[in-house]
Amino acid sequence: MIVYAGLDPVTGKRTYLRKTIEGTDKAAQRRAQKQLNKFLTQVDEQRAPSSSVTLSYVLDEWMRVTELEESTRNTYEGYIARTIKPAFGNEPARKIDARALESLYTELRRCRARCDRRPFIEKHKSTEADHDCKARGCKVHTCRPLGASTVRQIHAILSGALGAAERWGWIDGNLARIARRPKQKPPEPDPPTPAEAAKLVEEAFRMDDDWGTLVWLAMTTGVRRGELAGLRFSRIDLDAEVIDLRRNWVRGKEKDTKTHQNRRIALDSETVVLLKEHRKRVQKRLKELGRKFTDDLFVFSGTKTPDHSEPYSPNAVTQRYKDMATRLGIDTHLHALRHYSATELLSAGIDLRTVAGRLGHGGGGATTLRVYAAWVAATDRKAAEILGSRMPKQSTRNTYRT
């Protein structure tokens, strides 16, 4: 049975609803009539799958109209080109169901290349039709699974694109909504110990005062590396002892902060002293270079731009910090300083909302609680002990009973 369902809104081609009814008896005829009535109703109500558009086309259109940060867009484009289009690109979007998605996620968690489990040679990318594998460094394929967080991002892309196709009337429903994705791994922050933090700061100042100030500020404020790199002198009020964080440096460009929220972070007196000394060093350096100091200059800059006209590259900061920690025999990374700041504040009894505000977490502290649940629980235990210590003792209550 074939029923004309109109023109495809994307391709302009004629589309049809098809159904095979087996049998020639009266019962089959009744089933055929019932199915015909159903098709006609679907066409009349314009609920028929109106498009045979491929998922590849849906993805391209969704990426074209969706507002994304440049870094996020680049990441999505990579996942689409490497993983999603090779798997489903030529499939009609309406055929992408929960089972197909879950099968893809399972394969990716086994092998990112979605191999057939048979050994093969991974050939080096080359324009030569026949090249020397040994010289080119070709090697036997080894399965490497994608991480759960990466697969979850791929799911987010598919869900977003199929959701748009549903809104645009290209498919009846977005089955990605009910597809199971890998569970999100619970965050496991691993901050340096106070002793390790002391060694790191001491070594940073030994290397040079600018670097020491940068590490100190990261440790005491918990700001993100992009926020640290994009910090300008105009955003530091040394009299009010606060930093006004408004910008973030990502991929060589200045942008809003990660959560698109401005925040003011209070500074302790020792940090203020260090920043005042740092400002004087920069002023002296610029005077020696014959340049004029302005508040619009970046607070921290690499050796390639001693005039502070360009910020310290976030990647360079991360690598320098990692190299320093490795020399000291400390297994840590730059982002762990953010964890250090948060856990030290929580351990000291600072309330969750204040800590969340300093870190720039949204959701009124929900993110902070999820990441630092163990430290919040420890603080809660401390509060319970304090309250218990102020209650009347058991011996006193027994005396009252007698």
C-alpha positions as CSV (number, residue, x, y, z in Angstrom):
1,M,0.0,0.0,0.0
2,I,1.4,3.4,-1.0
3,V,-0.1,6.8,-0.2
4,Y,1.2,10.1,-1.5
5,A,2.2,12.3,1.5
6,G,3.2,15.6,-0.3
7,L,6.5,17.2,-1.1
8,D,9.6,16.9,1.1
9,P,10.1,20.5,2.5
10,V,13.9,20.1,2.2
11,T,14.5,18.1,-1.0
12,G,11.4,19.1,-2.8
13,K,10.8,15.4,-3.8
14,R,7.5,13.6,-3.6
15,T,7.2,11.5,-0.4
16,Y,5.0,8.5,0.3
17,L,3.7,6.4,3.2
18,R,4.2,2.7,2.6
19,K,2.9,-0.4,4.3
20,T,2.8,-4.1,3.3
21,I,-0.4,-6.0,4.1
22,E,-0.1,-9.7,3.7
23,G,-3.0,-11.9,2.6
24,T,-5.8,-11.7,0.1
25,D,-8.8,-12.8,2.3
26,K,-11.5,-10.5,3.7
27,A,-9.6,-10.1,6.9
28,A,-6.5,-8.8,5.0
29,Q,-8.8,-6.4,3.1
30,R,-10.1,-5.0,6.3
31,R,-6.6,-4.5,7.7
32,A,-5.7,-2.8,4.4
33,Q,-8.7,-0.5,4.6
34,K,-7.9,0.3,8.2
35,Q,-4.3,1.2,7.4
36,L,-5.4,3.3,4.4
37,N,-7.7,5.3,6.7
38,K,-4.9,5.8,9.1
39,F,-2.5,7.0,6.4
40,L,-5.2,9.4,5.0
41,T,-5.8,10.8,8.5
42,Q,-2.0,11.3,9.0
43,V,-1.8,13.2,5.7
44,D,-4.9,15.3,6.4
45,E,-3.6,16.3,9.9
46,Q,-0.1,16.8,8.4
47,R,1.4,14.4,10.9
48,A,3.1,12.2,8.4
49,P,6.9,12.1,8.5
50,S,7.2,15.1,6.1
51,S,10.9,14.7,5.3
52,S,13.4,12.1,4.2
53,V,16.2,14.5,5.1
54,T,19.4,12.8,6.2
55,L,21.0,13.3,9.6
56,S,24.0,14.9,7.9
57,Y,21.7,17.7,6.5
58,V,20.0,18.1,9.9
59,L,23.4,18.4,11.7
60,D,24.6,21.0,9.1
61,E,21.5,23.1,9.5
62,W,21.5,22.8,13.3
63,M,25.1,24.0,13.5
64,R,24.3,26.8,11.1
65,V,21.6,28.3,13.2
66,T,22.7,27.4,16.8
67,E,24.6,30.0,18.8
68,L,27.7,28.4,20.3
69,E,31.0,29.7,21.7
70,E,33.8,29.3,19.1
71,S,35.6,26.8,21.2
72,T,32.4,24.7,21.6
73,R,31.7,25.0,17.9
74,N,35.1,23.7,17.0
75,T,34.7,20.8,19.4
76,Y,31.3,19.9,18.0
77,E,32.5,20.1,14.4
78,G,35.2,17.6,15.3
79,Y,32.8,15.1,16.8
80,I,30.4,15.5,13.9
81,A,33.1,14.9,11.3
82,R,35.0,12.1,13.0
83,T,32.2,10.2,14.7
84,I,28.6,11.1,14.0
85,K,28.5,11.5,10.2
86,P,30.5,8.3,9.5
87,A,28.0,6.4,11.7
88,F,24.7,8.0,10.7
89,G,25.3,10.8,8.2
90,N,23.5,9.1,5.3
91,E,20.6,7.8,7.4
92,P,17.2,9.5,7.2
93,A,16.9,11.4,10.5
94,R,13.5,9.9,11.2
95,K,15.2,6.4,11.4
96,I,17.6,7.4,14.2
97,D,16.0,5.7,17.2
98,A,17.0,5.1,20.8
99,R,18.3,1.6,20.0
100,A,20.6,2.9,17.2
101,L,22.0,5.6,19.5
102,E,22.6,3.3,22.4
103,S,24.4,0.8,20.0
104,L,26.6,3.6,18.8
105,Y,27.5,4.7,22.4
106,T,28.4,1.1,23.3
107,E,30.7,0.8,20.3
108,L,32.4,4.0,21.0
109,R,33.0,3.0,24.6
110,R,34.7,-0.1,23.2
111,C,36.6,1.5,20.3
112,R,36.5,5.0,19.0
113,A,37.2,3.7,15.5
114,R,34.2,1.3,15.8
115,C,36.4,-1.5,14.4
116,D,35.1,-5.0,13.7
117,R,37.5,-6.5,16.2
118,R,39.8,-7.8,13.4
119,P,43.4,-6.8,13.3
120,F,44.3,-4.2,10.7
121,I,47.0,-1.7,9.9
122,E,46.3,2.0,10.7
123,K,47.8,3.7,7.7
124,H,49.4,7.1,8.0
125,K,47.4,9.8,6.3
126,S,49.2,10.3,3.0
127,T,48.3,11.4,-0.5
128,E,50.4,8.6,-2.0
129,A,48.3,5.6,-3.2
130,D,51.1,3.2,-2.3
131,H,53.5,4.2,0.5
132,D,56.0,2.5,2.7
133,C,54.1,1.8,6.0
134,K,57.3,1.3,7.9
135,A,58.7,4.6,6.8
136,R,55.4,6.4,7.4
137,G,55.0,5.0,10.9
138,C,51.8,2.9,10.2
139,K,51.0,0.6,13.1
140,V,48.7,-2.2,14.1
141,H,45.3,-0.9,15.3
142,T,44.7,-0.9,19.0
143,C,41.2,-0.3,20.3
144,R,41.0,2.9,22.3
145,P,37.6,3.6,23.9
146,L,36.1,7.1,24.1
147,G,35.6,8.5,27.6
148,A,32.1,8.6,29.0
149,S,32.2,12.4,29.1
150,T,33.0,12.5,25.3
151,V,30.2,10.1,24.5
152,R,27.9,12.3,26.6
153,Q,28.9,15.3,24.5
154,I,28.2,13.3,21.3
155,H,24.8,12.5,22.7
156,A,24.2,16.2,23.4
157,I,25.0,17.0,19.8
158,L,22.6,14.4,18.5
159,S,19.9,15.3,20.9
160,G,20.2,19.0,20.0
161,A,20.1,18.3,16.2
162,L,17.2,15.9,16.4
163,G,15.3,18.2,18.7
164,A,15.7,20.9,16.1
165,A,14.5,18.6,13.3
166,E,11.4,17.8,15.4
167,R,10.7,21.5,15.9
168,W,11.1,22.1,12.2
169,G,8.6,19.4,11.3
170,W,11.2,17.2,9.6
171,I,10.6,14.2,12.0
172,D,7.8,13.1,14.3
173,G,9.8,12.9,17.5
174,N,13.3,13.1,19.0
175,L,14.1,9.7,20.3
176,A,17.5,10.8,21.6
177,R,15.5,12.0,24.7
178,I,14.9,8.5,25.9
179,A,18.2,7.0,24.7
180,R,20.5,5.9,27.6
181,R,23.9,7.6,27.7
182,P,27.0,6.7,29.7
183,K,26.7,7.8,33.3
184,Q,28.6,10.9,34.3
185,K,31.6,10.0,36.4
186,P,31.4,11.6,39.9
187,P,33.9,14.5,40.2
188,E,37.0,13.5,42.2
189,P,38.9,16.7,43.0
190,D,42.4,16.0,44.1
191,P,43.9,19.3,45.5
192,P,47.5,19.5,46.7
193,T,48.0,19.2,50.5
194,P,48.8,22.4,52.4
195,A,52.5,21.2,52.6
196,E,52.6,20.6,48.8
197,A,50.9,24.0,48.2
198,A,53.6,25.7,50.3
199,K,56.3,24.0,48.3
200,L,54.7,25.0,45.0
201,V,54.4,28.6,46.0
202,E,57.9,28.7,47.3
203,E,59.3,27.3,44.1
204,A,57.3,29.6,42.0
205,F,58.7,32.7,43.7
206,R,62.2,31.2,43.5
207,M,61.7,31.0,39.7
208,D,60.7,34.6,39.4
209,D,58.4,37.1,41.2
210,D,55.9,37.4,38.4
211,W,55.4,33.7,38.2
212,G,55.2,33.4,42.0
213,T,52.5,36.1,42.1
214,L,50.5,34.3,39.4
215,V,50.6,31.0,41.2
216,W,49.7,32.7,44.6
217,L,46.7,34.5,43.0
218,A,45.5,31.2,41.5
219,M,45.8,29.5,44.8
220,T,44.1,32.1,46.9
221,T,41.2,33.1,44.6
222,G,40.5,29.8,42.7
223,V,40.0,31.7,39.4
224,R,40.0,29.7,36.1
225,R,43.2,29.9,34.0
226,G,41.5,31.8,31.2
227,E,40.2,34.4,33.7
228,L,43.7,34.7,35.2
229,A,45.2,35.2,31.7
230,G,42.6,37.7,30.7
231,L,42.9,39.8,33.9
232,R,43.8,43.4,33.3
233,F,45.1,45.9,35.9
234,S,41.9,48.0,35.5
235,R,39.9,45.1,37.0
236,I,41.9,45.1,40.3
237,D,40.9,47.6,42.9
238,L,43.8,47.6,45.4
239,D,42.1,50.1,47.6
240,A,38.8,48.2,47.9
241,E,40.9,44.9,47.9
242,V,38.7,43.2,45.2
243,I,39.1,41.7,41.8
244,D,36.3,42.4,39.3
245,L,36.2,39.4,37.0
246,R,34.4,40.0,33.7
247,R,36.5,38.5,30.9
248,N,38.0,35.2,30.0
249,W,40.9,34.5,27.5
250,V,40.2,31.5,25.3
251,R,42.0,30.4,22.1
252,G,43.7,33.8,21.7
253,K,40.5,35.8,22.1
254,E,38.9,37.7,24.9
255,K,35.4,36.5,25.8
256,D,32.9,36.5,28.6
257,T,33.5,34.4,31.7
258,K,32.6,30.7,31.3
259,T,29.3,31.2,33.0
260,H,28.7,34.6,31.4
261,Q,28.5,36.1,34.9
262,N,30.6,39.0,36.4
263,R,31.8,38.5,39.9
264,R,33.8,40.3,42.5
265,I,36.3,38.4,44.6
266,A,37.6,39.8,47.9
267,L,41.4,39.8,48.4
268,D,43.3,39.2,51.6
269,S,45.8,41.8,52.7
270,E,48.9,39.7,51.8
271,T,47.6,39.2,48.3
272,V,47.0,42.9,48.0
273,V,50.6,43.6,49.0
274,L,51.9,41.1,46.4
275,L,49.8,42.7,43.7
276,K,51.0,46.2,44.6
277,E,54.6,45.0,44.3
278,H,53.8,43.3,41.0
279,R,52.2,46.5,39.6
280,K,55.4,48.4,40.5
281,R,57.6,45.8,38.8
282,V,55.5,46.1,35.6
283,Q,55.7,49.9,35.7
284,K,59.4,49.8,36.1
285,R,59.8,47.2,33.3
286,L,57.7,49.4,30.9
287,K,59.7,52.5,31.8
288,E,62.9,50.6,30.9
289,L,61.4,49.6,27.6
290,G,60.3,53.2,26.9
291,R,56.6,52.3,27.1
292,K,53.8,53.9,29.0
293,F,52.0,52.0,31.7
294,T,48.2,51.9,31.5
295,D,45.5,50.1,33.5
296,D,44.4,48.4,30.3
297,L,47.5,46.2,30.2
298,F,47.3,42.5,31.2
299,V,48.4,41.7,34.7
300,F,50.4,38.6,33.6
301,S,52.3,38.2,30.4
302,G,54.8,35.8,28.9
303,T,58.4,36.4,28.0
304,K,57.5,37.1,24.4
305,T,55.5,40.2,25.3
306,P,57.4,41.9,28.2
307,D,55.3,45.1,27.7
308,H,52.2,43.2,28.9
309,S,50.3,44.1,25.7
310,E,49.4,40.4,25.3
311,P,48.3,38.0,28.1
312,Y,50.2,34.9,29.3
313,S,49.0,32.0,27.1
314,P,46.7,29.7,29.2
315,N,48.3,26.6,27.7
316,A,51.8,28.0,28.5
317,V,50.7,28.7,32.1
318,T,49.4,25.1,32.4
319,Q,52.6,23.6,31.0
320,R,55.0,25.7,33.1
321,Y,53.1,24.8,36.2
322,K,53.1,21.1,35.4
323,D,56.8,21.2,34.7
324,M,57.4,22.9,38.0
325,A,55.3,20.4,39.9
326,T,57.1,17.5,38.3
327,R,60.5,18.8,39.3
328,L,59.2,19.0,42.9
329,G,57.9,15.4,42.6
330,I,54.3,16.5,43.2
331,D,51.6,14.9,41.0
332,T,49.2,17.7,40.4
333,H,48.1,20.2,37.7
334,L,47.0,23.8,37.5
335,H,43.3,23.2,37.8
336,A,44.0,21.5,41.2
337,L,44.7,25.0,42.6
338,R,41.1,25.8,42.1
339,H,40.2,22.7,44.0
340,Y,42.7,23.7,46.7
341,S,41.1,27.1,47.1
342,A,37.6,25.6,47.4
343,T,38.4,22.8,49.8
344,E,40.5,25.0,52.1
345,L,37.6,27.4,52.4
346,L,35.0,24.7,53.0
347,S,37.3,23.0,55.6
348,A,37.5,26.4,57.3
349,G,33.8,26.5,57.7
350,I,33.0,29.1,54.9
351,D,29.4,28.7,53.7
352,L,28.7,26.9,50.4
353,R,27.1,30.0,48.7
354,T,30.2,32.1,49.4
355,V,32.5,29.5,48.0
356,A,30.3,29.0,45.0
357,G,30.4,32.8,44.4
358,R,34.2,33.0,44.5
359,L,34.5,30.0,42.1
360,G,31.9,31.4,39.7
361,H,29.7,28.3,40.0
362,G,26.1,28.8,38.9
363,G,23.0,27.2,40.3
364,G,23.2,28.7,43.8
365,G,25.9,26.3,44.9
366,A,24.5,23.1,43.3
367,T,27.7,22.6,41.2
368,T,29.9,23.3,44.2
369,L,28.0,20.8,46.3
370,R,28.2,18.1,43.6
371,V,32.0,18.6,43.1
372,Y,33.0,19.1,46.7
373,A,30.4,16.9,48.5
374,A,32.9,15.2,50.7
375,W,34.3,18.4,52.1
376,V,30.8,19.8,52.6
377,A,29.9,16.7,54.5
378,A,33.1,17.1,56.7
379,T,32.1,20.7,57.4
380,D,28.6,19.5,58.4
381,R,30.1,17.0,60.7
382,K,32.2,19.7,62.3
383,A,29.1,21.8,62.8
384,A,27.4,18.9,64.5
385,E,30.3,18.4,66.9
386,I,30.3,22.0,67.8
387,L,26.6,22.0,68.5
388,G,26.9,18.8,70.5
389,S,29.7,20.2,72.6
390,R,27.5,23.1,73.6
391,M,24.6,20.9,74.8
392,P,24.2,19.9,78.5
393,K,26.3,16.8,79.4
394,Q,24.7,13.4,80.1
395,S,25.6,13.5,83.7
396,T,23.8,16.8,84.1
397,R,20.6,15.4,82.5
398,N,20.8,12.3,84.8
399,T,21.0,14.6,87.8
400,Y,17.9,16.4,86.6
401,R,16.0,13.0,86.4
402,T,16.8,12.1,90.0
